Amino acid sequence: MAEEYSLEYGNATVEMHTDSVRPGQRVLLIDDLIATGGTMVAASRLLQRLGANVVEAAAIIDLPDLGGSKAVTDTGLPVYTVCEFGHSLPDPGAMQGQ
């Protein structure tokens, strides 16, 4: 079974065997990185089509400036990440006086 999704530079497909999960089985979706969220959202949809109950998504790194973790949470799936990296830099003025 397959689920196709869009990337910023093309399309990709996530595939699973139909007997990979049982209907009603609770699944934690884990990836190394959340960038645009396309892979994680597609994997969640595919698992749900197979009858799984996807309970949470987790990743080591989140790149929140690319909107992926928001895209995943917008589907109703809670997201946990270990760390995040973004382009936002601290205000140098806020650092004075410390």
Phi and psi in radians as a Rosetta constraint file:
Dihedral C 1 N 2 CA 2 C 2 CIRCULARHARMONIC -2.412 0.35
Dihedral N 2 CA 2 C 2 N 3 CIRCULARHARMONIC 2.709 0.35
Dihedral C 2 N 3 CA 3 C 3 CIRCULARHARMONIC -2.377 0.35
Dihedral N 3 CA 3 C 3 N 4 CIRCULARHARMONIC 2.093 0.35
Dihedral C 3 N 4 CA 4 C 4 CIRCULARHARMONIC -1.624 0.35
Dihedral N 4 CA 4 C 4 N 5 CIRCULARHARMONIC 2.557 0.35
Dihedral C 4 N 5 CA 5 C 5 CIRCULARHARMONIC -2.552 0.35
Dihedral N 5 CA 5 C 5 N 6 CIRCULARHARMONIC 2.818 0.35
Dihedral C 5 N 6 CA 6 C 6 CIRCULARHARMONIC -1.640 0.35
Dihedral N 6 CA 6 C 6 N 7 CIRCULARHARMONIC 2.490 0.35
Dihedral C 6 N 7 CA 7 C 7 CIRCULARHARMONIC -1.950 0.35
Dihedral N 7 CA 7 C 7 N 8 CIRCULARHARMONIC 2.921 0.35
Dihedral C 7 N 8 CA 8 C 8 CIRCULARHARMONIC -1.150 0.35
Dihedral N 8 CA 8 C 8 N 9 CIRCULARHARMONIC -0.287 0.35
Dihedral C 8 N 9 CA 9 C 9 CIRCULARHARMONIC -2.155 0.35
Dihedral N 9 CA 9 C 9 N 10 CIRCULARHARMONIC 0.221 0.35
Dihedral C 9 N 10 CA 10 C 10 CIRCULARHARMONIC 2.750 0.35
Dihedral N 10 CA 10 C 10 N 11 CIRCULARHARMONIC -2.658 0.35
Dihedral C 10 N 11 CA 11 C 11 CIRCULARHARMONIC -2.133 0.35
Dihedral N 11 CA 11 C 11 N 12 CIRCULARHARMONIC 2.754 0.35
Dihedral C 11 N 12 CA 12 C 12 CIRCULARHARMONIC -2.512 0.35
Dihedral N 12 CA 12 C 12 N 13 CIRCULARHARMONIC 2.943 0.35
Dihedral C 12 N 13 CA 13 C 13 CIRCULARHARMONIC -2.374 0.35
Dihedral N 13 CA 13 C 13 N 14 CIRCULARHARMONIC 2.383 0.35
Dihedral C 13 N 14 CA 14 C 14 CIRCULARHARMONIC -1.821 0.35
Dihedral N 14 CA 14 C 14 N 15 CIRCULARHARMONIC 2.331 0.35
Dihedral C 14 N 15 CA 15 C 15 CIRCULARHARMONIC -2.232 0.35
Dihedral N 15 CA 15 C 15 N 16 CIRCULARHARMONIC 2.573 0.35
Dihedral C 15 N 16 CA 16 C 16 CIRCULARHARMONIC -2.522 0.35
Dihedral N 16 CA 16 C 16 N 17 CIRCULARHARMONIC 2.649 0.35
Dihedral C 16 N 17 CA 17 C 17 CIRCULARHARMONIC -1.218 0.35
Dihedral N 17 CA 17 C 17 N 18 CIRCULARHARMONIC 2.524 0.35
Dihedral C 17 N 18 CA 18 C 18 CIRCULARHARMONIC -1.158 0.35
Dihedral N 18 CA 18 C 18 N 19 CIRCULARHARMONIC -0.333 0.35
Dihedral C 18 N 19 CA 19 C 19 CIRCULARHARMONIC -1.745 0.35
Dihedral N 19 CA 19 C 19 N 20 CIRCULARHARMONIC 0.318 0.35
Dihedral C 19 N 20 CA 20 C 20 CIRCULARHARMONIC -1.248 0.35
Dihedral N 20 CA 20 C 20 N 21 CIRCULARHARMONIC -0.533 0.35
Dihedral C 20 N 21 CA 21 C 21 CIRCULARHARMONIC -2.362 0.35
Dihedral N 21 CA 21 C 21 N 22 CIRCULARHARMONIC 2.706 0.35
Dihedral C 21 N 22 CA 22 C 22 CIRCULARHARMONIC -1.688 0.35
Dihedral N 22 CA 22 C 22 N 23 CIRCULARHARMONIC 2.599 0.35
Dihedral C 22 N 23 CA 23 C 23 CIRCULARHARMONIC -0.955 0.35
Dihedral N 23 CA 23 C 23 N 24 CIRCULARHARMONIC 2.315 0.35
Dihedral C 23 N 24 CA 24 C 24 CIRCULARHARMONIC 1.471 0.35
Dihedral N 24 CA 24 C 24 N 25 CIRCULARHARMONIC -0.137 0.35
Dihedral C 24 N 25 CA 25 C 25 CIRCULARHARMONIC -1.142 0.35
Dihedral N 25 CA 25 C 25 N 26 CIRCULARHARMONIC 2.340 0.35
Dihedral C 25 N 26 CA 26 C 26 CIRCULARHARMONIC -1.414 0.35
Dihedral N 26 CA 26 C 26 N 27 CIRCULARHARMONIC 2.322 0.35
Dihedral C 26 N 27 CA 27 C 27 CIRCULARHARMONIC -2.259 0.35
Dihedral N 27 CA 27 C 27 N 28 CIRCULARHARMONIC 2.358 0.35
Dihedral C 27 N 28 CA 28 C 28 CIRCULARHARMONIC -1.802 0.35
Dihedral N 28 CA 28 C 28 N 29 CIRCULARHARMONIC 2.107 0.35
Dihedral C 28 N 29 CA 29 C 29 CIRCULARHARMONIC -1.588 0.35
Dihedral N 29 CA 29 C 29 N 30 CIRCULARHARMONIC 2.102 0.35
Dihedral C 29 N 30 CA 30 C 30 CIRCULARHARMONIC -2.168 0.35
Dihedral N 30 CA 30 C 30 N 31 CIRCULARHARMONIC 2.372 0.35
Dihedral C 30 N 31 CA 31 C 31 CIRCULARHARMONIC -2.433 0.35
Dihedral N 31 CA 31 C 31 N 32 CIRCULARHARMONIC 2.875 0.35
Dihedral C 31 N 32 CA 32 C 32 CIRCULARHARMONIC -1.378 0.35
Dihedral N 32 CA 32 C 32 N 33 CIRCULARHARMONIC -0.538 0.35
Dihedral C 32 N 33 CA 33 C 33 CIRCULARHARMONIC -2.575 0.35
Dihedral N 33 CA 33 C 33 N 34 CIRCULARHARMONIC 2.425 0.35
Dihedral C 33 N 34 CA 34 C 34 CIRCULARHARMONIC -1.929 0.35
Dihedral N 34 CA 34 C 34 N 35 CIRCULARHARMONIC 1.982 0.35
Dihedral C 34 N 35 CA 35 C 35 CIRCULARHARMONIC -1.850 0.35
Dihedral N 35 CA 35 C 35 N 36 CIRCULARHARMONIC -1.516 0.35
Dihedral C 35 N 36 CA 36 C 36 CIRCULARHARMONIC -1.533 0.35
Dihedral N 36 CA 36 C 36 N 37 CIRCULARHARMONIC -0.240 0.35
Dihedral C 36 N 37 CA 37 C 37 CIRCULARHARMONIC 1.511 0.35
Dihedral N 37 CA 37 C 37 N 38 CIRCULARHARMONIC -0.080 0.35
Dihedral C 37 N 38 CA 38 C 38 CIRCULARHARMONIC -1.024 0.35
Dihedral N 38 CA 38 C 38 N 39 CIRCULARHARMONIC -0.794 0.35
Dihedral C 38 N 39 CA 39 C 39 CIRCULARHARMONIC -1.108 0.35
Dihedral N 39 CA 39 C 39 N 40 CIRCULARHARMONIC -0.794 0.35
Dihedral C 39 N 40 CA 40 C 40 CIRCULARHARMONIC -1.186 0.35
Dihedral N 40 CA 40 C 40 N 41 CIRCULARHARMONIC -0.711 0.35
Dihedral C 40 N 41 CA 41 C 41 CIRCULARHARMONIC -1.148 0.35
Dihedral N 41 CA 41 C 41 N 42 CIRCULARHARMONIC -0.754 0.35
Dihedral C 41 N 42 CA 42 C 42 CIRCULARHARMONIC -1.131 0.35
Dihedral N 42 CA 42 C 42 N 43 CIRCULARHARMONIC -0.736 0.35
Dihedral C 42 N 43 CA 43 C 43 CIRCULARHARMONIC -1.113 0.35
Dihedral N 43 CA 43 C 43 N 44 CIRCULARHARMONIC -0.707 0.35
Dihedral C 43 N 44 CA 44 C 44 CIRCULARHARMONIC -1.106 0.35
Dihedral N 44 CA 44 C 44 N 45 CIRCULARHARMONIC -0.770 0.35
Dihedral C 44 N 45 CA 45 C 45 CIRCULARHARMONIC -1.064 0.35
Dihedral N 45 CA 45 C 45 N 46 CIRCULARHARMONIC -0.765 0.35
Dihedral C 45 N 46 CA 46 C 46 CIRCULARHARMONIC -1.100 0.35
Dihedral N 46 CA 46 C 46 N 47 CIRCULARHARMONIC -0.804 0.35
Dihedral C 46 N 47 CA 47 C 47 CIRCULARHARMONIC -1.058 0.35
Dihedral N 47 CA 47 C 47 N 48 CIRCULARHARMONIC -0.722 0.35
Dihedral C 47 N 48 CA 48 C 48 CIRCULARHARMONIC -1.152 0.35
Dihedral N 48 CA 48 C 48 N 49 CIRCULARHARMONIC -0.659 0.35
Dihedral C 48 N 49 CA 49 C 49 CIRCULARHARMONIC -1.093 0.35
Dihedral N 49 CA 49 C 49 N 50 CIRCULARHARMONIC -0.513 0.35
Dihedral C 49 N 50 CA 50 C 50 CIRCULARHARMONIC -1.470 0.35
Dihedral N 50 CA 50 C 50 N 51 CIRCULARHARMONIC -0.006 0.35
Dihedral C 50 N 51 CA 51 C 51 CIRCULARHARMONIC 1.690 0.35
Dihedral N 51 CA 51 C 51 N 52 CIRCULARHARMONIC 0.037 0.35
Dihedral C 51 N 52 CA 52 C 52 CIRCULARHARMONIC -1.302 0.35
Dihedral N 52 CA 52 C 52 N 53 CIRCULARHARMONIC 2.714 0.35
Dihedral C 52 N 53 CA 53 C 53 CIRCULARHARMONIC -1.825 0.35
Dihedral N 53 CA 53 C 53 N 54 CIRCULARHARMONIC 1.675 0.35
Dihedral C 53 N 54 CA 54 C 54 CIRCULARHARMONIC -1.355 0.35
Dihedral N 54 CA 54 C 54 N 55 CIRCULARHARMONIC 1.996 0.35
Dihedral C 54 N 55 CA 55 C 55 CIRCULARHARMONIC -1.681 0.35
Dihedral N 55 CA 55 C 55 N 56 CIRCULARHARMONIC -0.437 0.35
Dihedral C 55 N 56 CA 56 C 56 CIRCULARHARMONIC -2.889 0.35
Dihedral N 56 CA 56 C 56 N 57 CIRCULARHARMONIC 2.710 0.35
Dihedral C 56 N 57 CA 57 C 57 CIRCULARHARMONIC -2.007 0.35
Dihedral N 57 CA 57 C 57 N 58 CIRCULARHARMONIC 2.488 0.35
Dihedral C 57 N 58 CA 58 C 58 CIRCULARHARMONIC -2.452 0.35
Dihedral N 58 CA 58 C 58 N 59 CIRCULARHARMONIC 2.590 0.35
Dihedral C 58 N 59 CA 59 C 59 CIRCULARHARMONIC -2.609 0.35
Dihedral N 59 CA 59 C 59 N 60 CIRCULARHARMONIC 2.766 0.35
Dihedral C 59 N 60 CA 60 C 60 CIRCULARHARMONIC -1.269 0.35
Dihedral N 60 CA 60 C 60 N 61 CIRCULARHARMONIC -0.893 0.35
Dihedral C 60 N 61 CA 61 C 61 CIRCULARHARMONIC -2.083 0.35
Dihedral N 61 CA 61 C 61 N 62 CIRCULARHARMONIC 2.383 0.35
Dihedral C 61 N 62 CA 62 C 62 CIRCULARHARMONIC -2.037 0.35
Dihedral N 62 CA 62 C 62 N 63 CIRCULARHARMONIC 2.337 0.35
Dihedral C 62 N 63 CA 63 C 63 CIRCULARHARMONIC -1.918 0.35
Dihedral N 63 CA 63 C 63 N 64 CIRCULARHARMONIC 1.384 0.35
Dihedral C 63 N 64 CA 64 C 64 CIRCULARHARMONIC -1.074 0.35
Dihedral N 64 CA 64 C 64 N 65 CIRCULARHARMONIC -0.461 0.35
Dihedral C 64 N 65 CA 65 C 65 CIRCULARHARMONIC -1.114 0.35
Dihedral N 65 CA 65 C 65 N 66 CIRCULARHARMONIC -0.338 0.35
Dihedral C 65 N 66 CA 66 C 66 CIRCULARHARMONIC -1.575 0.35
Dihedral N 66 CA 66 C 66 N 67 CIRCULARHARMONIC -0.117 0.35
Dihedral C 66 N 67 CA 67 C 67 CIRCULARHARMONIC 1.442 0.35
Dihedral N 67 CA 67 C 67 N 68 CIRCULARHARMONIC 0.118 0.35
Dihedral C 67 N 68 CA 68 C 68 CIRCULARHARMONIC -1.177 0.35
Dihedral N 68 CA 68 C 68 N 69 CIRCULARHARMONIC -0.783 0.35
Dihedral C 68 N 69 CA 69 C 69 CIRCULARHARMONIC -1.143 0.35
Dihedral N 69 CA 69 C 69 N 70 CIRCULARHARMONIC -0.577 0.35
Dihedral C 69 N 70 CA 70 C 70 CIRCULARHARMONIC -1.179 0.35
Dihedral N 70 CA 70 C 70 N 71 CIRCULARHARMONIC -0.708 0.35
Dihedral C 70 N 71 CA 71 C 71 CIRCULARHARMONIC -1.064 0.35
Dihedral N 71 CA 71 C 71 N 72 CIRCULARHARMONIC -0.687 0.35
Dihedral C 71 N 72 CA 72 C 72 CIRCULARHARMONIC -1.215 0.35
Dihedral N 72 CA 72 C 72 N 73 CIRCULARHARMONIC -0.819 0.35
Dihedral C 72 N 73 CA 73 C 73 CIRCULARHARMONIC -1.159 0.35
Dihedral N 73 CA 73 C 73 N 74 CIRCULARHARMONIC -0.497 0.35
Dihedral C 73 N 74 CA 74 C 74 CIRCULARHARMONIC -1.127 0.35
Dihedral N 74 CA 74 C 74 N 75 CIRCULARHARMONIC -0.345 0.35
Dihedral C 74 N 75 CA 75 C 75 CIRCULARHARMONIC -1.464 0.35
Dihedral N 75 CA 75 C 75 N 76 CIRCULARHARMONIC -0.060 0.35
Dihedral C 75 N 76 CA 76 C 76 CIRCULARHARMONIC 1.652 0.35
Dihedral N 76 CA 76 C 76 N 77 CIRCULARHARMONIC 0.054 0.35
Dihedral C 76 N 77 CA 77 C 77 CIRCULARHARMONIC -1.628 0.35
Dihedral N 77 CA 77 C 77 N 78 CIRCULARHARMONIC 2.151 0.35
Dihedral C 77 N 78 CA 78 C 78 CIRCULARHARMONIC -1.137 0.35
Dihedral N 78 CA 78 C 78 N 79 CIRCULARHARMONIC 2.556 0.35
Dihedral C 78 N 79 CA 79 C 79 CIRCULARHARMONIC -2.176 0.35
Dihedral N 79 CA 79 C 79 N 80 CIRCULARHARMONIC 2.343 0.35
Dihedral C 79 N 80 CA 80 C 80 CIRCULARHARMONIC -2.140 0.35
Dihedral N 80 CA 80 C 80 N 81 CIRCULARHARMONIC 2.302 0.35
Dihedral C 80 N 81 CA 81 C 81 CIRCULARHARMONIC -2.304 0.35
Dihedral N 81 CA 81 C 81 N 82 CIRCULARHARMONIC 2.666 0.35
Dihedral C 81 N 82 CA 82 C 82 CIRCULARHARMONIC -1.362 0.35
Dihedral N 82 CA 82 C 82 N 83 CIRCULARHARMONIC -0.750 0.35
Dihedral C 82 N 83 CA 83 C 83 CIRCULARHARMONIC -2.632 0.35
Dihedral N 83 CA 83 C 83 N 84 CIRCULARHARMONIC 2.850 0.35
Dihedral C 83 N 84 CA 84 C 84 CIRCULARHARMONIC -2.354 0.35
Dihedral N 84 CA 84 C 84 N 85 CIRCULARHARMONIC 2.605 0.35
Dihedral C 84 N 85 CA 85 C 85 CIRCULARHARMONIC -2.234 0.35
Dihedral N 85 CA 85 C 85 N 86 CIRCULARHARMONIC 2.348 0.35
Dihedral C 85 N 86 CA 86 C 86 CIRCULARHARMONIC -2.498 0.35
Dihedral N 86 CA 86 C 86 N 87 CIRCULARHARMONIC 3.072 0.35
Dihedral C 86 N 87 CA 87 C 87 CIRCULARHARMONIC -1.496 0.35
Dihedral N 87 CA 87 C 87 N 88 CIRCULARHARMONIC -0.212 0.35
Dihedral C 87 N 88 CA 88 C 88 CIRCULARHARMONIC -1.201 0.35
Dihedral N 88 CA 88 C 88 N 89 CIRCULARHARMONIC 2.177 0.35
Dihedral C 88 N 89 CA 89 C 89 CIRCULARHARMONIC -1.850 0.35
Dihedral N 89 CA 89 C 89 N 90 CIRCULARHARMONIC 2.608 0.35
Dihedral C 89 N 90 CA 90 C 90 CIRCULARHARMONIC -1.105 0.35
Dihedral N 90 CA 90 C 90 N 91 CIRCULARHARMONIC 2.617 0.35
Dihedral C 90 N 91 CA 91 C 91 CIRCULARHARMONIC -1.232 0.35
Dihedral N 91 CA 91 C 91 N 92 CIRCULARHARMONIC 2.046 0.35
Dihedral C 91 N 92 CA 92 C 92 CIRCULARHARMONIC -1.024 0.35
Dihedral N 92 CA 92 C 92 N 93 CIRCULARHARMONIC -0.544 0.35
Dihedral C 92 N 93 CA 93 C 93 CIRCULARHARMONIC -1.145 0.35
Dihedral N 93 CA 93 C 93 N 94 CIRCULARHARMONIC -0.526 0.35
Dihedral C 93 N 94 CA 94 C 94 CIRCULARHARMONIC -1.292 0.35
Dihedral N 94 CA 94 C 94 N 95 CIRCULARHARMONIC -0.314 0.35
Dihedral C 94 N 95 CA 95 C 95 CIRCULARHARMONIC -1.461 0.35
Dihedral N 95 CA 95 C 95 N 96 CIRCULARHARMONIC -0.347 0.35
Dihedral C 95 N 96 CA 96 C 96 CIRCULARHARMONIC -1.171 0.35
Dihedral N 96 CA 96 C 96 N 97 CIRCULARHARMONIC 2.528 0.35
Dihedral C 96 N 97 CA 97 C 97 CIRCULARHARMONIC 1.472 0.35
Dihedral N 97 CA 97 C 97 N 98 CIRCULARHARMONIC 0.137 0.35
